[in-house]
Amino acid sequence: MWLNRLKDSKLLLRSSMFGLAITLSGCGIIDKHVEWETVEPETYPVLKAVGYAPISSQNGESDSMKLIMAMKASKLDAYRELTEQVYGQKIEGSQSLSRLVVDSETMRASVEGIIRGAEVIKTYPVGEDTYVTELSLDMQRVYDIYLSTAKPRRVKDVKYY
């Protein structure tokens, strides 16, 4: 008789543990619905850059070809300056010593990035040998271009079921 009670209590204990395990594992699964909203900055700066290029140093067979090449070079220089403002500039330097005396020292700067949405404000010659290009980059326009390709968002609301 006591043997039957022991078997019943073991069966009751096992079934209780099984029920508890199923109940607790069900608490780990939570259904939820996440609602997102886009995030927009409060202000948008307008970046400006100026590029310069010498006319006489350009490759070309005639003065008009050199002028056209200087126009292109000054525009590229202005884009380089905008890229520096947006992405920053990478500086690499090295120095070597010989008997605790500086033997050689080098420094190199580079910039890399993609600029979209820049607008040429002005392009004009200065003096007789320099060409200038002024660019403007409205970050509102950049943000609109960004929204067309990616959707920045944050959690607006979460509902648990």
C-alpha positions, 0 to 999 in steps of 0.5 A: 500500500505504501508502495502504491502511494510512493508511485502515485506521489512520484507520478504526481511530482513528475506531472507537476514538474512537466506542467510547470516546465510547459507553463514557464517555457510559454512565458518566454515567447512573447508576441509583439507588434513594433510600430516605427516612425522616421526620425528627422533632424531639427536643423539642416546646415548649408555647407559651402566650399570654394575650389581654385585652379591655375589656368596656365599650369593646365594641360592643353594645346590652346588657351581655351583648352587650358581654361576649360581644364582649369574650370574642371579642376576648380570644380573638383577642388571644391568637391574635395573641400566639401568632402573634407567637411562632410567626411573629414580628412585622413592624415598619415605621418611617419618619422624615422630617427638615426642616432636620435636625430630625425632622419626623415619625416613624411606626411600624407593627407587624403579624403574619400567620400560621395557627395550628392546634391551639391550645387554650383553657386558661381564659377569665374576667373580671378585675375589672369591665371586662376579659376574659382568654383563655389559650391553649396551643399544643403543638408536638407537636400542630402537628407531628402536624397537619403530618405529616398534610398534608406528609411531611418526610423526609431521605435514609436510604439510596442504592443505586447500580446 
